[in-house]
């Protein structure tokens, strides 16, 4: 797993609630487009889910 993916996952875990990509971008210092791309990949891998539109959370 890439460092950026790890960073996004950690930020999501730390939030403890469903978050928007923009919030993760602020927290990690990554570009929001990059964060959205990473979330899409993590979703495909089954590591995150979207409990409601535009919000994402870590599974489990």
N, C-alpha and C positions, 0 to 999 in steps of 0.2 A: 504494500500500500504506500502511495506517495506521501510525502511530508504534508502537502497541502490537504490531502484527504484526511489525514490523521488530525490535522489542525481543526478542520471543519467538524469532524466527529467529536473531538474533545470539547469544542465550543458548544455543540448541541447538548452534550451530556451535562456540561457545566450549567447551562441555562435551566435544565430540569423541567422544561415545558416546551411545547411546540413553538418554533421561532421562524421568522421570515429570513430569506437569504440576505436581505439588507442588514439585518441585525447581526448575523454571523460575519458579514463583511466588515462591519465596524469593529466587532470583537477581535477578529483575527488580523485585520489590516490588509486582507486580500481584496481584490476587485470584485464587485458584486456579480459581474457576469461570470467570472471564474468560479465563484461560490455556487452559482446556479448550475453551472456545468458539472461541478463536483457532486452536488446534491443529486443531480440526474443519474450520475454514474453509481452513487451509493444506493440510490433507490433501485436501480437495475440489479445491483448485487444483493439486494434484500436487507441492507443494513439500516435503512431509514424508511419511514413511511410518511404519508401526508394525512393527518387526522382531519384537516379541513383545508379548503383551497388556499394555496400560497403559504401554508405553514407546514413545517417539517419537524419530525422528532425521530430520535433514535429508537429502533425496535427493541423490545425486550425490556 
